Amino acid sequence: MTDINDKISEEKLTHYLNLTKEARKKATPIHEKGTEQDDMLAVLLRMADDYTSDAQHFMNVGDYIRAYGAINYAHAWIDAGVKLRLLDGHGDDRLFTLP
């Protein structure tokens, strides 16, 4: 029988925050500035950055449930940018769901 880990620890949150920050840094825009795709990407990345900020805030105030949810949303926005071919994930299938 597999042990079930149903606790959200500070260590786990820190891991996912760092993973998302790594993904945000690694993924690079594919399209040129000023294009429609670049404008769409700006919206996705703003959402990712806002959710990352929210996750950090929730973690700081001890609300680990909301922090965990927010950091997963943040990562999903970045991953969506890679999947939609707005960002280059540079072949990293650890950080991204590659097209």
Gaussian input, Z-matrix of N, CA and C with variables (Angstrom, degrees):
# hf/3-21g

backbone

0 1
 N
 C     1     B1
 C     2     B2     1     A1
 N     3     B3     2     A2     1     D1
 C     4     B4     3     A3     2     D2
 C     5     B5     4     A4     3     D3
 N     6     B6     5     A5     4     D4
 C     7     B7     6     A6     5     D5
 C     8     B8     7     A7     6     D6
 N     9     B9     8     A8     7     D7
 C    10    B10     9     A9     8     D8
 C    11    B11    10    A10     9     D9
 N    12    B12    11    A11    10    D10
 C    13    B13    12    A12    11    D11
 C    14    B14    13    A13    12    D12
 N    15    B15    14    A14    13    D13
 C    16    B16    15    A15    14    D14
 C    17    B17    16    A16    15    D15
 N    18    B18    17    A17    16    D16
 C    19    B19    18    A18    17    D17
 C    20    B20    19    A19    18    D18
 N    21    B21    20    A20    19    D19
 C    22    B22    21    A21    20    D20
 C    23    B23    22    A22    21    D21
 N    24    B24    23    A23    22    D22
 C    25    B25    24    A24    23    D23
 C    26    B26    25    A25    24    D24
 N    27    B27    26    A26    25    D25
 C    28    B28    27    A27    26    D26
 C    29    B29    28    A28    27    D27
 N    30    B30    29    A29    28    D28
 C    31    B31    30    A30    29    D29
 C    32    B32    31    A31    30    D30
 N    33    B33    32    A32    31    D31
 C    34    B34    33    A33    32    D32
 C    35    B35    34    A34    33    D33
 N    36    B36    35    A35    34    D34
 C    37    B37    36    A36    35    D35
 C    38    B38    37    A37    36    D36
 N    39    B39    38    A38    37    D37
 C    40    B40    39    A39    38    D38
 C    41    B41    40    A40    39    D39
 N    42    B42    41    A41    40    D40
 C    43    B43    42    A42    41    D41
 C    44    B44    43    A43    42    D42
 N    45    B45    44    A44    43    D43
 C    46    B46    45    A45    44    D44
 C    47    B47    46    A46    45    D45
 N    48    B48    47    A47    46    D46
 C    49    B49    48    A48    47    D47
 C    50    B50    49    A49    48    D48
 N    51    B51    50    A50    49    D49
 C    52    B52    51    A51    50    D50
 C    53    B53    52    A52    51    D51
 N    54    B54    53    A53    52    D52
 C    55    B55    54    A54    53    D53
 C    56    B56    55    A55    54    D54
 N    57    B57    56    A56    55    D55
 C    58    B58    57    A57    56    D56
 C    59    B59    58    A58    57    D57
 N    60    B60    59    A59    58    D58
 C    61    B61    60    A60    59    D59
 C    62    B62    61    A61    60    D60
 N    63    B63    62    A62    61    D61
 C    64    B64    63    A63    62    D62
 C    65    B65    64    A64    63    D63
 N    66    B66    65    A65    64    D64
 C    67    B67    66    A66    65    D65
 C    68    B68    67    A67    66    D66
 N    69    B69    68    A68    67    D67
 C    70    B70    69    A69    68    D68
 C    71    B71    70    A70    69    D69
 N    72    B72    71    A71    70    D70
 C    73    B73    72    A72    71    D71
 C    74    B74    73    A73    72    D72
 N    75    B75    74    A74    73    D73
 C    76    B76    75    A75    74    D74
 C    77    B77    76    A76    75    D75
 N    78    B78    77    A77    76    D76
 C    79    B79    78    A78    77    D77
 C    80    B80    79    A79    78    D78
 N    81    B81    80    A80    79    D79
 C    82    B82    81    A81    80    D80
 C    83    B83    82    A82    81    D81
 N    84    B84    83    A83    82    D82
 C    85    B85    84    A84    83    D83
 C    86    B86    85    A85    84    D84
 N    87    B87    86    A86    85    D85
 C    88    B88    87    A87    86    D86
 C    89    B89    88    A88    87    D87
 N    90    B90    89    A89    88    D88
 C    91    B91    90    A90    89    D89
 C    92    B92    91    A91    90    D90
 N    93    B93    92    A92    91    D91
 C    94    B94    93    A93    92    D92
 C    95    B95    94    A94    93    D93
 N    96    B96    95    A95    94    D94
 C    97    B97    96    A96    95    D95
 C    98    B98    97    A97    96    D96
 N    99    B99    98    A98    97    D97
 C   100   B100    99    A99    98    D98
 C   101   B101   100   A100    99    D99
 N   102   B102   101   A101   100   D100
 C   103   B103   102   A102   101   D101
 C   104   B104   103   A103   102   D102
 N   105   B105   104   A104   103   D103
 C   106   B106   105   A105   104   D104
 C   107   B107   106   A106   105   D105
 N   108   B108   107   A107   106   D106
 C   109   B109   108   A108   107   D107
 C   110   B110   109   A109   108   D108
 N   111   B111   110   A110   109   D109
 C   112   B112   111   A111   110   D110
 C   113   B113   112   A112   111   D111
 N   114   B114   113   A113   112   D112
 C   115   B115   114   A114   113   D113
 C   116   B116   115   A115   114   D114
 N   117   B117   116   A116   115   D115
 C   118   B118   117   A117   116   D116
 C   119   B119   118   A118   117   D117
 N   120   B120   119   A119   118   D118
 C   121   B121   120   A120   119   D119
 C   122   B122   121   A121   120   D120
 N   123   B123   122   A122   121   D121
 C   124   B124   123   A123   122   D122
 C   125   B125   124   A124   123   D123
 N   126   B126   125   A125   124   D124
 C   127   B127   126   A126   125   D125
 C   128   B128   127   A127   126   D126
 N   129   B129   128   A128   127   D127
 C   130   B130   129   A129   128   D128
 C   131   B131   130   A130   129   D129
 N   132   B132   131   A131   130   D130
 C   133   B133   132   A132   131   D131
 C   134   B134   133   A133   132   D132
 N   135   B135   134   A134   133   D133
 C   136   B136   135   A135   134   D134
 C   137   B137   136   A136   135   D135
 N   138   B138   137   A137   136   D136
 C   139   B139   138   A138   137   D137
 C   140   B140   139   A139   138   D138
 N   141   B141   140   A140   139   D139
 C   142   B142   141   A141   140   D140
 C   143   B143   142   A142   141   D141
 N   144   B144   143   A143   142   D142
 C   145   B145   144   A144   143   D143
 C   146   B146   145   A145   144   D144
 N   147   B147   146   A146   145   D145
 C   148   B148   147   A147   146   D146
 C   149   B149   148   A148   147   D147
 N   150   B150   149   A149   148   D148
 C   151   B151   150   A150   149   D149
 C   152   B152   151   A151   150   D150
 N   153   B153   152   A152   151   D151
 C   154   B154   153   A153   152   D152
 C   155   B155   154   A154   153   D153
 N   156   B156   155   A155   154   D154
 C   157   B157   156   A156   155   D155
 C   158   B158   157   A157   156   D156
 N   159   B159   158   A158   157   D157
 C   160   B160   159   A159   158   D158
 C   161   B161   160   A160   159   D159
 N   162   B162   161   A161   160   D160
 C   163   B163   162   A162   161   D161
 C   164   B164   163   A163   162   D162
 N   165   B165   164   A164   163   D163
 C   166   B166   165   A165   164   D164
 C   167   B167   166   A166   165   D165
 N   168   B168   167   A167   166   D166
 C   169   B169   168   A168   167   D167
 C   170   B170   169   A169   168   D168
 N   171   B171   170   A170   169   D169
 C   172   B172   171   A171   170   D170
 C   173   B173   172   A172   171   D171
 N   174   B174   173   A173   172   D172
 C   175   B175   174   A174   173   D173
 C   176   B176   175   A175   174   D174
 N   177   B177   176   A176   175   D175
 C   178   B178   177   A177   176   D176
 C   179   B179   178   A178   177   D177
 N   180   B180   179   A179   178   D178
 C   181   B181   180   A180   179   D179
 C   182   B182   181   A181   180   D180
 N   183   B183   182   A182   181   D181
 C   184   B184   183   A183   182   D182
 C   185   B185   184   A184   183   D183
 N   186   B186   185   A185   184   D184
 C   187   B187   186   A186   185   D185
 C   188   B188   187   A187   186   D186
 N   189   B189   188   A188   187   D187
 C   190   B190   189   A189   188   D188
 C   191   B191   190   A190   189   D189
 N   192   B192   191   A191   190   D190
 C   193   B193   192   A192   191   D191
 C   194   B194   193   A193   192   D192
 N   195   B195   194   A194   193   D193
 C   196   B196   195   A195   194   D194
 C   197   B197   196   A196   195   D195
 N   198   B198   197   A197   196   D196
 C   199   B199   198   A198   197   D197
 C   200   B200   199   A199   198   D198
 N   201   B201   200   A200   199   D199
 C   202   B202   201   A201   200   D200
 C   203   B203   202   A202   201   D201
 N   204   B204   203   A203   202   D202
 C   205   B205   204   A204   203   D203
 C   206   B206   205   A205   204   D204
 N   207   B207   206   A206   205   D205
 C   208   B208   207   A207   206   D206
 C   209   B209   208   A208   207   D207
 N   210   B210   209   A209   208   D208
 C   211   B211   210   A210   209   D209
 C   212   B212   211   A211   210   D210
 N   213   B213   212   A212   211   D211
 C   214   B214   213   A213   212   D212
 C   215   B215   214   A214   213   D213
 N   216   B216   215   A215   214   D214
 C   217   B217   216   A216   215   D215
 C   218   B218   217   A217   216   D216
 N   219   B219   218   A218   217   D217
 C   220   B220   219   A219   218   D218
 C   221   B221   220   A220   219   D219
 N   222   B222   221   A221   220   D220
 C   223   B223   222   A222   221   D221
 C   224   B224   223   A223   222   D222
 N   225   B225   224   A224   223   D223
 C   226   B226   225   A225   224   D224
 C   227   B227   226   A226   225   D225
 N   228   B228   227   A227   226   D226
 C   229   B229   228   A228   227   D227
 C   230   B230   229   A229   228   D228
 N   231   B231   230   A230   229   D229
 C   232   B232   231   A231   230   D230
 C   233   B233   232   A232   231   D231
 N   234   B234   233   A233   232   D232
 C   235   B235   234   A234   233   D233
 C   236   B236   235   A235   234   D234
 N   237   B237   236   A236   235   D235
 C   238   B238   237   A237   236   D236
 C   239   B239   238   A238   237   D237
 N   240   B240   239   A239   238   D238
 C   241   B241   240   A240   239   D239
 C   242   B242   241   A241   240   D240
 N   243   B243   242   A242   241   D241
 C   244   B244   243   A243   242   D242
 C   245   B245   244   A244   243   D243
 N   246   B246   245   A245   244   D244
 C   247   B247   246   A246   245   D245
 C   248   B248   247   A247   246   D246
 N   249   B249   248   A248   247   D247
 C   250   B250   249   A249   248   D248
 C   251   B251   250   A250   249   D249
 N   252   B252   251   A251   250   D250
 C   253   B253   252   A252   251   D251
 C   254   B254   253   A253   252   D252
 N   255   B255   254   A254   253   D253
 C   256   B256   255   A255   254   D254
 C   257   B257   256   A256   255   D255
 N   258   B258   257   A257   256   D256
 C   259   B259   258   A258   257   D257
 C   260   B260   259   A259   258   D258
 N   261   B261   260   A260   259   D259
 C   262   B262   261   A261   260   D260
 C   263   B263   262   A262   261   D261
 N   264   B264   263   A263   262   D262
 C   265   B265   264   A264   263   D263
 C   266   B266   265   A265   264   D264
 N   267   B267   266   A266   265   D265
 C   268   B268   267   A267   266   D266
 C   269   B269   268   A268   267   D267
 N   270   B270   269   A269   268   D268
 C   271   B271   270   A270   269   D269
 C   272   B272   271   A271   270   D270
 N   273   B273   272   A272   271   D271
 C   274   B274   273   A273   272   D272
 C   275   B275   274   A274   273   D273
 N   276   B276   275   A275   274   D274
 C   277   B277   276   A276   275   D275
 C   278   B278   277   A277   276   D276
 N   279   B279   278   A278   277   D277
 C   280   B280   279   A279   278   D278
 C   281   B281   280   A280   279   D279
 N   282   B282   281   A281   280   D280
 C   283   B283   282   A282   281   D281
 C   284   B284   283   A283   282   D282
 N   285   B285   284   A284   283   D283
 C   286   B286   285   A285   284   D284
 C   287   B287   286   A286   285   D285
 N   288   B288   287   A287   286   D286
 C   289   B289   288   A288   287   D287
 C   290   B290   289   A289   288   D288
 N   291   B291   290   A290   289   D289
 C   292   B292   291   A291   290   D290
 C   293   B293   292   A292   291   D291
 N   294   B294   293   A293   292   D292
 C   295   B295   294   A294   293   D293
 C   296   B296   295   A295   294   D294

   B1=1.4412
   B2=1.5275
   B3=1.3246
   B4=1.4535
   B5=1.5195
   B6=1.3276
   B7=1.4621
   B8=1.5155
   B9=1.3087
   B10=1.4540
   B11=1.5194
   B12=1.3202
   B13=1.4585
   B14=1.5214
   B15=1.3217
   B16=1.4619
   B17=1.5339
   B18=1.3121
   B19=1.4627
   B20=1.5260
   B21=1.3082
   B22=1.4645
   B23=1.5248
   B24=1.3041
   B25=1.4637
   B26=1.5276
   B27=1.3128
   B28=1.4638
   B29=1.5330
   B30=1.3164
   B31=1.4661
   B32=1.5384
   B33=1.3239
   B34=1.4584
   B35=1.5296
   B36=1.3183
   B37=1.4656
   B38=1.5253
   B39=1.2992
   B40=1.4628
   B41=1.5231
   B42=1.3308
   B43=1.4644
   B44=1.5310
   B45=1.3235
   B46=1.4680
   B47=1.5293
   B48=1.3082
   B49=1.4699
   B50=1.5236
   B51=1.3306
   B52=1.4668
   B53=1.5265
   B54=1.3252
   B55=1.4611
   B56=1.5295
   B57=1.3160
   B58=1.4610
   B59=1.5216
   B60=1.3188
   B61=1.4706
   B62=1.5279
   B63=1.3173
   B64=1.4689
   B65=1.5278
   B66=1.3231
   B67=1.4636
   B68=1.5233
   B69=1.3247
   B70=1.4740
   B71=1.5203
   B72=1.3190
   B73=1.4598
   B74=1.5344
   B75=1.3197
   B76=1.4671
   B77=1.5268
   B78=1.3115
   B79=1.4622
   B80=1.5319
   B81=1.3090
   B82=1.4637
   B83=1.5267
   B84=1.3283
   B85=1.4638
   B86=1.5273
   B87=1.3141
   B88=1.4595
   B89=1.5259
   B90=1.3148
   B91=1.4627
   B92=1.5232
   B93=1.3132
   B94=1.4618
   B95=1.5170
   B96=1.3219
   B97=1.4695
   B98=1.5253
   B99=1.3189
   B100=1.4535
   B101=1.5177
   B102=1.3355
   B103=1.4639
   B104=1.5316
   B105=1.3034
   B106=1.4567
   B107=1.5344
   B108=1.3246
   B109=1.4651
   B110=1.5253
   B111=1.3208
   B112=1.4585
   B113=1.5257
   B114=1.3145
   B115=1.4677
   B116=1.5232
   B117=1.3331
   B118=1.4710
   B119=1.5228
   B120=1.3235
   B121=1.4573
   B122=1.5285
   B123=1.3094
   B124=1.4603
   B125=1.5309
   B126=1.3265
   B127=1.4681
   B128=1.5305
   B129=1.3324
   B130=1.4644
   B131=1.5278
   B132=1.3122
   B133=1.4622
   B134=1.5265
   B135=1.3229
   B136=1.4759
   B137=1.5289
   B138=1.3380
   B139=1.4596
   B140=1.5320
   B141=1.3264
   B142=1.4710
   B143=1.5253
   B144=1.3151
   B145=1.4631
   B146=1.5289
   B147=1.3246
   B148=1.4698
   B149=1.5317
   B150=1.3313
   B151=1.4636
   B152=1.5259
   B153=1.3256
   B154=1.4627
   B155=1.5253
   B156=1.3241
   B157=1.4651
   B158=1.5292
   B159=1.3273
   B160=1.4697
   B161=1.5258
   B162=1.3342
   B163=1.4659
   B164=1.5265
   B165=1.3167
   B166=1.4627
   B167=1.5309
   B168=1.3237
   B169=1.4705
   B170=1.5292
   B171=1.3347
   B172=1.4651
   B173=1.5270
   B174=1.3182
   B175=1.4643
   B176=1.5350
   B177=1.3215
   B178=1.4681
   B179=1.5211
   B180=1.3369
   B181=1.4684
   B182=1.5266
   B183=1.3359
   B184=1.4594
   B185=1.5123
   B186=1.3271
   B187=1.4657
   B188=1.5309
   B189=1.3226
   B190=1.4563
   B191=1.5232
   B192=1.3144
   B193=1.4668
   B194=1.5255
   B195=1.3264
   B196=1.4739
   B197=1.5254
   B198=1.3175
   B199=1.4610
   B200=1.5242
   B201=1.3101
   B202=1.4660
   B203=1.5301
   B204=1.3170
   B205=1.4591
   B206=1.5169
   B207=1.3192
   B208=1.4625
   B209=1.5247
   B210=1.3292
   B211=1.4664
   B212=1.5196
   B213=1.3187
   B214=1.4618
   B215=1.5264
   B216=1.3154
   B217=1.4661
   B218=1.5224
   B219=1.3316
   B220=1.4648
   B221=1.5204
   B222=1.3171
   B223=1.4583
   B224=1.5287
   B225=1.3221
   B226=1.4624
   B227=1.5329
   B228=1.3217
   B229=1.4617
   B230=1.5331
   B231=1.3150
   B232=1.4695
   B233=1.5246
   B234=1.3164
   B235=1.4653
   B236=1.5335
   B237=1.3239
   B238=1.4679
   B239=1.5251
   B240=1.3243
   B241=1.4668
   B242=1.5157
   B243=1.3256
   B244=1.4740
   B245=1.5333
   B246=1.3130
   B247=1.4717
   B248=1.5262
   B249=1.3299
   B250=1.4703
   B251=1.5250
   B252=1.3240
   B253=1.4520
   B254=1.5408
   B255=1.3149
   B256=1.4571
   B257=1.5249
   B258=1.3273
   B259=1.4632
   B260=1.5203
   B261=1.3153
   B262=1.4566
   B263=1.5224
   B264=1.3328
   B265=1.4600
   B266=1.5149
   B267=1.3178
   B268=1.4608
   B269=1.5266
   B270=1.3311
   B271=1.4604
   B272=1.5135
   B273=1.3173
   B274=1.4651
   B275=1.5301
   B276=1.3370
   B277=1.4651
   B278=1.5303
   B279=1.3051
   B280=1.4706
   B281=1.5309
   B282=1.3227
   B283=1.4594
   B284=1.5216
   B285=1.3356
   B286=1.4542
   B287=1.5296
   B288=1.3284
   B289=1.4599
   B290=1.5186
   B291=1.2892
   B292=1.4555
   B293=1.5323
   B294=1.3260
   B295=1.4823
   B296=1.5183
   A1=108.75
   A2=116.38
   A3=122.43
   A4=110.28
   A5=115.66
   A6=119.54
   A7=109.67
   A8=116.32
   A9=121.66
   A10=108.41
   A11=115.49
   A12=121.29
   A13=107.23
   A14=116.23
   A15=120.41
   A16=112.42
   A17=116.34
   A18=121.30
   A19=109.54
   A20=115.78
   A21=120.99
   A22=106.92
   A23=114.90
   A24=121.03
   A25=109.83
   A26=115.10
   A27=120.17
   A28=109.88
   A29=115.98
   A30=120.83
   A31=111.11
   A32=116.59
   A33=120.53
   A34=110.86
   A35=116.72
   A36=120.22
   A37=110.85
   A38=116.51
   A39=120.34
   A40=110.46
   A41=116.68
   A42=120.77
   A43=111.05
   A44=116.89
   A45=120.28
   A46=112.41
   A47=117.39
   A48=119.70
   A49=110.42
   A50=116.52
   A51=120.71
   A52=111.59
   A53=117.10
   A54=121.09
   A55=110.68
   A56=116.12
   A57=120.50
   A58=110.78
   A59=117.47
   A60=120.34
   A61=110.71
   A62=116.42
   A63=120.75
   A64=110.47
   A65=116.67
   A66=120.85
   A67=110.84
   A68=116.36
   A69=121.20
   A70=110.33
   A71=116.67
   A72=121.22
   A73=111.86
   A74=116.50
   A75=120.59
   A76=112.93
   A77=117.21
   A78=121.16
   A79=109.75
   A80=115.63
   A81=120.15
   A82=110.36
   A83=115.94
   A84=120.25
   A85=111.56
   A86=115.21
   A87=121.41
   A88=110.85
   A89=116.46
   A90=121.48
   A91=111.71
   A92=115.74
   A93=121.47
   A94=111.35
   A95=114.95
   A96=121.67
   A97=109.52
   A98=114.86
   A99=120.22
   A100=115.08
   A101=117.58
   A102=120.17
   A103=109.39
   A104=115.91
   A105=120.84
   A106=110.74
   A107=116.65
   A108=120.97
   A109=110.98
   A110=116.51
   A111=120.48
   A112=110.42
   A113=116.85
   A114=120.98
   A115=111.00
   A116=116.68
   A117=120.20
   A118=110.26
   A119=116.33
   A120=121.11
   A121=110.78
   A122=117.25
   A123=120.66
   A124=110.76
   A125=116.77
   A126=120.88
   A127=109.99
   A128=116.91
   A129=120.74
   A130=111.48
   A131=116.08
   A132=119.65
   A133=111.67
   A134=117.06
   A135=119.73
   A136=109.63
   A137=115.88
   A138=119.86
   A139=110.13
   A140=116.65
   A141=120.48
   A142=110.68
   A143=116.78
   A144=120.71
   A145=111.10
   A146=116.54
   A147=119.75
   A148=111.30
   A149=116.62
   A150=119.52
   A151=111.60
   A152=117.90
   A153=120.71
   A154=110.03
   A155=115.87
   A156=120.51
   A157=111.03
   A158=116.09
   A159=119.83
   A160=110.81
   A161=116.20
   A162=120.37
   A163=110.42
   A164=116.55
   A165=120.43
   A166=110.27
   A167=116.36
   A168=120.27
   A169=110.78
   A170=116.53
   A171=119.70
   A172=111.43
   A173=115.93
   A174=119.46
   A175=110.26
   A176=115.60
   A177=120.41
   A178=113.18
   A179=116.43
   A180=119.18
   A181=112.20
   A182=115.94
   A183=120.46
   A184=115.68
   A185=117.90
   A186=121.47
   A187=108.43
   A188=115.38
   A189=121.43
   A190=113.08
   A191=117.43
   A192=119.95
   A193=109.97
   A194=116.44
   A195=119.42
   A196=111.13
   A197=117.94
   A198=121.21
   A199=110.56
   A200=116.46
   A201=121.14
   A202=110.71
   A203=116.48
   A204=120.13
   A205=111.67
   A206=117.11
   A207=121.08
   A208=112.01
   A209=117.58
   A210=118.17
   A211=110.84
   A212=117.28
   A213=119.16
   A214=111.44
   A215=117.46
   A216=120.22
   A217=110.28
   A218=117.16
   A219=121.07
   A220=110.86
   A221=115.99
   A222=119.75
   A223=110.99
   A224=116.23
   A225=120.44
   A226=111.28
   A227=117.92
   A228=120.09
   A229=110.61
   A230=117.02
   A231=120.13
   A232=109.70
   A233=115.88
   A234=121.13
   A235=110.89
   A236=116.59
   A237=120.19
   A238=110.48
   A239=116.96
   A240=120.13
   A241=112.25
   A242=116.55
   A243=120.60
   A244=109.50
   A245=115.93
   A246=120.43
   A247=111.58
   A248=116.59
   A249=120.92
   A250=112.69
   A251=116.18
   A252=123.30
   A253=112.90
   A254=113.70
   A255=120.45
   A256=109.66
   A257=115.86
   A258=123.53
   A259=109.74
   A260=115.39
   A261=121.52
   A262=107.90
   A263=116.48
   A264=121.57
   A265=113.07
   A266=116.78
   A267=123.26
   A268=112.90
   A269=115.30
   A270=120.40
   A271=115.45
   A272=117.96
   A273=121.56
   A274=110.39
   A275=115.53
   A276=119.25
   A277=112.53
   A278=117.41
   A279=121.61
   A280=109.67
   A281=115.69
   A282=120.08
   A283=114.17
   A284=116.63
   A285=120.34
   A286=112.12
   A287=114.48
   A288=120.86
   A289=105.36
   A290=117.13
   A291=121.24
   A292=111.76
   A293=114.40
   A294=118.85
   A295=111.85
   D1=138.48
   D2=179.98
   D3=-86.32
   D4=136.15
   D5=175.12
   D6=-70.33
   D7=137.57
   D8=178.44
   D9=-97.36
   D10=126.39
   D11=178.00
   D12=-102.72
   D13=101.81
   D14=-177.13
   D15=-112.66
   D16=26.48
   D17=-179.53
   D18=-114.49
   D19=135.90
   D20=174.56
   D21=-101.62
   D22=108.33
   D23=-177.25
   D24=-98.33
   D25=164.29
   D26=174.43
   D27=-60.11
   D28=-38.68
   D29=178.88
   D30=-61.45
   D31=-44.23
   D32=179.53
   D33=-65.23
   D34=-42.77
   D35=178.26
   D36=-62.70
   D37=-44.11
   D38=178.62
   D39=-60.05
   D40=-41.27
   D41=177.29
   D42=-57.75
   D43=-49.07
   D44=-177.38
   D45=-71.45
   D46=-34.64
   D47=173.59
   D48=-60.93
   D49=-45.97
   D50=179.89
   D51=-66.06
   D52=-38.42
   D53=178.41
   D54=-62.37
   D55=-43.18
   D56=179.96
   D57=-68.75
   D58=-40.23
   D59=176.54
   D60=-62.62
   D61=-38.21
   D62=176.99
   D63=-64.21
   D64=-43.70
   D65=178.92
   D66=-63.12
   D67=-42.07
   D68=-179.26
   D69=-62.73
   D70=-38.60
   D71=-179.75
   D72=-73.38
   D73=-37.60
   D74=-174.31
   D75=-76.24
   D76=-39.82
   D77=-176.96
   D78=-70.17
   D79=129.36
   D80=-177.89
   D81=-121.26
   D82=147.42
   D83=-179.89
   D84=-61.14
   D85=143.23
   D86=178.83
   D87=-95.13
   D88=-37.68
   D89=-172.17
   D90=-95.00
   D91=156.37
   D92=-178.18
   D93=-70.03
   D94=152.14
   D95=175.79
   D96=-56.90
   D97=143.23
   D98=176.28
   D99=87.35
   D100=-6.20
   D101=179.07
   D102=-83.99
   D103=163.89
   D104=177.00
   D105=-59.13
   D106=-40.04
   D107=179.13
   D108=-63.84
   D109=-38.88
   D110=178.29
   D111=-64.76
   D112=-38.75
   D113=176.93
   D114=-63.95
   D115=-42.55
   D116=178.07
   D117=-63.88
   D118=-41.83
   D119=179.51
   D120=-61.65
   D121=-39.06
   D122=179.53
   D123=-58.50
   D124=-38.34
   D125=177.95
   D126=-65.67
   D127=-46.30
   D128=-179.99
   D129=-60.44
   D130=-45.67
   D131=-177.15
   D132=-69.90
   D133=-33.43
   D134=176.16
   D135=-63.09
   D136=-42.58
   D137=178.18
   D138=-62.48
   D139=-44.09
   D140=178.88
   D141=-60.52
   D142=-44.70
   D143=-178.96
   D144=-66.51
   D145=-40.57
   D146=179.20
   D147=-64.60
   D148=-43.95
   D149=178.97
   D150=-67.08
   D151=-35.01
   D152=176.10
   D153=-63.45
   D154=-43.80
   D155=177.28
   D156=-62.02
   D157=-42.85
   D158=177.58
   D159=-61.21
   D160=-43.19
   D161=-179.53
   D162=-59.92
   D163=-43.98
   D164=179.71
   D165=-63.46
   D166=-42.65
   D167=178.18
   D168=-60.73
   D169=-49.74
   D170=-178.84
   D171=-60.95
   D172=-38.65
   D173=178.45
   D174=-64.05
   D175=-43.18
   D176=-178.82
   D177=-62.14
   D178=-30.80
   D179=180.00
   D180=-95.36
   D181=5.55
   D182=175.28
   D183=85.47
   D184=10.42
   D185=178.68
   D186=-93.57
   D187=78.84
   D188=-173.12
   D189=-69.26
   D190=-28.99
   D191=178.69
   D192=-64.47
   D193=-51.23
   D194=179.47
   D195=-66.61
   D196=-35.41
   D197=178.05
   D198=-61.82
   D199=-44.04
   D200=-179.94
   D201=-63.92
   D202=-43.68
   D203=177.50
   D204=-62.46
   D205=-44.93
   D206=-177.07
   D207=-65.31
   D208=-40.71
   D209=-178.09
   D210=-70.37
   D211=-30.73
   D212=175.71
   D213=-70.08
   D214=-37.47
   D215=173.55
   D216=-62.06
   D217=-44.59
   D218=-179.92
   D219=-56.91
   D220=-47.63
   D221=-178.83
   D222=-64.94
   D223=-36.49
   D224=179.62
   D225=-63.59
   D226=-37.34
   D227=177.86
   D228=-64.26
   D229=-41.40
   D230=178.03
   D231=-66.02
   D232=-45.75
   D233=179.42
   D234=-59.51
   D235=-38.36
   D236=177.86
   D237=-62.53
   D238=-38.66
   D239=177.41
   D240=-61.18
   D241=-37.50
   D242=177.02
   D243=-70.43
   D244=-46.52
   D245=-177.53
   D246=-61.84
   D247=-36.45
   D248=-179.79
   D249=-83.99
   D250=2.47
   D251=179.60
   D252=62.63
   D253=37.42
   D254=171.08
   D255=-97.52
   D256=-25.09
   D257=176.88
   D258=-122.94
   D259=147.64
   D260=173.58
   D261=-94.69
   D262=120.10
   D263=178.13
   D264=-87.95
   D265=2.18
   D266=175.83
   D267=53.41
   D268=36.44
   D269=174.93
   D270=71.88
   D271=11.16
   D272=-175.89
   D273=-86.56
   D274=97.78
   D275=-178.99
   D276=-86.11
   D277=5.11
   D278=171.65
   D279=-85.17
   D280=-37.42
   D281=-177.89
   D282=-93.94
   D283=-23.02
   D284=-171.30
   D285=-135.57
   D286=153.75
   D287=167.43
   D288=-87.99
   D289=102.40
   D290=-172.76
   D291=-75.86
   D292=147.51
   D293=178.43
   D294=-58.59

